[in-house]
């Protein structure tokens, strides 16, 4: 499942809405912190099923790729944030091609999922979420089997990734910016240190891969979908009731390095990191039609 990434709580609410276990990848630092803060952070990420990943590059990167492939081969769900880090401003940023590599090597379809409103419920830097309506919009599975055997073609990987990001843009209603979110974060950080302004969108604003901008209409949930969503949350509540949120605005970059870190050993293309793949054959989802649960 490939999702946009707006807030830490994305990895809390999305698994709540899915009947099968959904695991994301997260940097191993989340599991090795010291003191009360470290223990609470580790407990949170274990509670939401995060798989620890050493993102130092080389063999560690290859191990991260193999972990995702192994889970998909076992018929399990695997969650990915193609942007590699949270959006710094609520917009959708350029995806990294790890999602395409995993989809091609595993043969698994990719289910696009749009999180809506989590950045309002928990803005960057806020530890405790405020009460706000959260939306989850699940799209149709994307099949890329026609590209099987082209895992090392950087142009194919970019095309697949752009197609996934286009679907996320369409489902979420977000404006798309054709730069990496980590690059934007770095620019914002540098601007803050220098106490000077920075352009909000240094890259091209439009749609992934030069596609025409779609009519962005985020669907409203039906009453039946709302009831199903509330019931599903109630069913899963006991499983996560003891999980604490991370403190001091710690970031969940569920699948792939953030702030410019890359996984250099997982394959070619664009300095992209391992931040994407879809669920395996027979994965549980909303069915062939899109629906939203809010």
C-alpha positions in Angstrom: 0.0 0.0 0.0 1.5 3.3 -1.1 0.3 6.4 0.8 0.9 10.1 1.0 2.6 11.2 4.2 1.3 14.1 6.2 1.8 13.3 9.9 3.2 10.8 12.3 -0.3 9.5 13.0 -0.6 8.3 9.4 0.9 5.1 10.5 -1.5 4.8 13.4 -4.8 5.5 11.6 -4.2 3.7 8.3 -3.6 0.3 9.9 -6.7 0.8 12.0 -8.8 0.9 8.9 -7.4 -2.4 7.4 -8.5 -5.8 8.6 -5.1 -7.4 7.8 -1.8 -6.5 9.5 0.0 -3.7 7.7 3.7 -3.1 8.4 5.7 0.0 7.5 9.5 0.4 7.5 11.1 2.9 9.9 14.6 3.9 10.8 16.2 1.8 13.4 16.9 4.9 15.5 13.3 4.8 16.6 13.9 1.5 18.4 17.2 2.3 20.1 16.5 5.6 22.0 17.4 5.9 25.6 15.4 7.0 28.6 11.7 7.4 28.9 11.4 9.2 25.5 13.3 6.3 23.8 11.1 3.7 25.4 7.9 5.4 24.5 9.0 6.0 21.0 10.0 2.3 20.5 6.7 1.2 22.1 4.7 3.3 19.7 6.5 2.0 16.5 6.3 -1.6 17.7 2.6 -1.1 18.4 1.9 0.1 14.9 3.9 -2.8 13.3 6.9 -0.8 12.1 9.9 -2.8 10.8 13.2 -1.3 11.9 15.6 -0.6 9.1 19.3 0.4 9.1 19.5 3.2 6.6 23.3 3.6 6.5 23.4 2.4 2.9 25.2 -0.4 1.1 24.4 -3.8 2.5 22.0 -2.3 5.0 20.0 -0.8 2.1 19.9 -4.2 0.3 18.7 -5.8 3.6 15.9 -3.3 3.7 14.8 -4.2 0.2 14.9 -7.9 0.9 12.8 -7.4 4.1 10.1 -5.9 2.0 10.3 -8.5 -0.7 10.2 -11.3 1.9 7.0 -9.9 3.5 5.3 -9.5 0.1 6.4 -13.1 -0.9 4.6 -14.3 2.3 1.4 -12.8 1.1 1.5 -10.0 3.7 0.7 -6.3 3.4 3.5 -3.9 3.2 3.1 -0.1 3.6 5.2 2.5 1.9 5.4 6.3 1.8 6.9 7.1 -1.6 7.7 10.7 -0.6 10.1 9.2 1.9 9.3 11.8 4.6 6.3 13.9 5.8 5.2 16.7 3.6 6.5 20.0 5.1 3.5 22.0 4.0 0.6 19.6 3.2 1.3 19.3 -0.5 2.3 16.1 -2.4 6.0 15.8 -3.3 7.9 13.8 -5.9 8.0 10.1 -5.2 11.2 8.0 -4.9 11.4 4.9 -7.1 11.9 2.3 -4.3 8.1 1.7 -4.6 8.5 0.8 -8.3 11.5 -1.5 -7.7 9.7 -3.5 -5.0 6.5 -3.7 -7.2 8.4 -5.1 -10.1 10.6 -7.5 -8.2 7.7 -8.9 -6.2 5.1 -8.8 -8.9 2.7 -7.3 -6.3 0.1 -4.7 -7.3 0.3 -1.3 -5.6 -2.8 0.0 -3.8 -2.8 3.9 -3.5 -4.1 5.3 -0.3 -4.7 9.0 0.5 -4.6 10.2 4.1 -6.6 13.4 4.6 -6.6 15.7 7.5 -3.8 14.1 9.6 -1.6 17.1 9.2 -4.4 19.3 10.7 -4.9 16.8 13.6 -1.1 16.7 14.2 0.9 19.5 12.6 4.7 19.0 12.4 6.2 19.6 15.8 3.1 18.8 17.8 3.2 15.7 19.9 -0.5 15.2 21.0 -3.0 15.3 18.2 -6.0 17.5 18.4 -9.6 16.3 17.7 -10.1 16.4 14.0 -11.9 14.3 11.4 -9.5 12.0 9.6 -10.1 10.7 6.1 -8.7 7.6 4.4 -9.3 7.1 0.6 -8.3 3.8 -1.0 -7.9 3.6 -4.7 -7.9 0.7 -7.2 -4.9 -1.6 -7.2 -2.3 -0.7 -9.8 -0.8 -3.5 -11.8 2.7 -3.1 -13.3 3.3 -6.6 -14.4 3.7 -5.3 -18.0 7.1 -4.0 -16.9 8.3 -7.2 -15.3 12.0 -7.7 -16.0 12.8 -4.0 -16.3 13.7 -3.5 -12.6 17.0 -1.8 -13.6 15.6 0.6 -16.1 15.6 4.0 -14.4 13.1 5.4 -16.9 10.6 2.6 -16.3 11.0 3.1 -12.5 10.4 6.8 -12.8 7.3 6.3 -15.0 5.8 3.8 -12.6 6.5 6.0 -9.6 4.9 9.0 -11.3 1.8 7.0 -12.1 1.5 6.1 -8.4 2.0 9.7 -7.3 -0.6 10.8 -9.9 -3.1 8.5 -8.3 -2.2 9.8 -4.8 -2.7 13.3 -6.1 -6.1 12.5 -7.6 -7.3 10.7 -4.4 -6.0 13.2 -1.9 -6.8 16.4 -3.7 -3.3 17.7 -2.8 -1.3 20.1 -5.0 1.7 18.3 -6.5 5.2 19.8 -6.4 7.9 18.1 -8.6 10.7 18.2 -6.1 11.6 15.8 -3.3 10.1 16.6 0.1 13.5 16.1 1.8 15.0 18.8 -0.5 12.3 21.2 0.5 12.8 20.5 4.1 16.5 21.2 3.8 15.8 24.5 2.1 13.3 25.5 4.7 15.7 24.6 7.5 18.5 26.6 5.9 16.2 29.5 5.4 15.1 29.4 9.0 18.7 29.4 10.2 19.5 32.3 8.0 16.3 34.0 9.0 15.5 34.7 5.4 12.7 33.8 3.1 12.5 30.8 0.8 10.4 30.0 -2.2 7.6 27.6 -1.2 7.7 25.7 -4.5 11.2 25.8 -6.1 10.1 23.1 -8.5 7.4 22.7 -11.1 3.9 22.6 -9.8 1.5 20.4 -11.8 1.1 16.7 -12.0 3.6 13.8 -11.9 5.4 13.0 -15.2 4.0 16.0 -17.0 0.4 14.6 -16.9 -2.5 16.9 -17.1 -3.8 18.0 -13.7 -6.9 15.9 -12.8 -10.2 17.2 -11.5 -9.5 16.9 -7.8 -12.6 15.8 -6.1 -12.1 13.9 -2.9 -15.1 11.6 -2.4 -17.4 12.0 0.6 -18.0 8.8 2.5 -21.4 7.3 2.5 -23.3 6.6 5.8 -22.6 2.9 5.4 -18.8 3.6 5.0 -18.8 5.8 8.0 -20.5 3.1 10.1 -18.0 0.5 8.8 -15.1 2.7 9.6 -16.2 3.4 13.1 -16.9 -0.3 13.7 -13.4 -1.2 12.4 -11.7 1.4 14.6 -13.7 0.0 17.6 -12.5 -3.5 16.8 -8.9 -2.5 16.6 -8.9 -0.1 19.6 -8.0 -2.7 22.2 -4.9 -3.7 20.2 -3.4 -0.2 20.3 -4.9 1.4 23.4 -1.6 1.2 25.3 0.6 2.6 22.5 2.1 6.0 23.2 2.8 8.5 20.5 6.5 9.5 20.0 7.5 12.7 21.7 9.2 16.0 20.7 7.7 15.8 17.2 9.6 12.7 16.2 8.9 11.8 12.6 7.7 8.6 11.1 9.3 8.2 7.7 7.8 4.8 7.5 9.6 3.6 4.5 12.8 5.2 3.4 15.2 7.7 4.7 14.2 11.3 5.0 16.0 14.7 4.9 18.2 13.6 2.0 19.3 10.2 3.3 19.3 7.6 0.7 19.4 3.8 0.4 22.3 3.4 -2.0 22.5 -0.3 -2.2 18.9 -1.2 -3.2 19.3 -0.5 -6.9 19.7 2.2 -9.5 18.0 5.4 -10.3 17.9 9.0 -9.2 19.4 8.5 -5.8 16.1 7.1 -4.8 15.5 5.5 -1.5 13.6 2.4 -0.5 10.2 3.9 0.2 7.7 2.1 -1.8 6.0 -1.2 -2.6 2.6 -2.6 -2.9 0.9 -5.5 -1.2 1.2 -8.9 -2.5 -1.2 -10.9 -4.6 -4.5 -11.4 -2.9 -4.0 -8.5 -0.6 -7.0 -7.2 1.3 -8.4 -3.9 0.2 -11.6 -2.1 -0.4 -12.2 -4.0 -3.6 -12.0 -2.7 -7.2 -13.8 0.5 -6.5 -12.5 3.5 -4.6 -14.1 4.4 -1.3 -13.3 6.7 1.5 -13.6 6.2 5.2 -13.7 9.2 7.4 
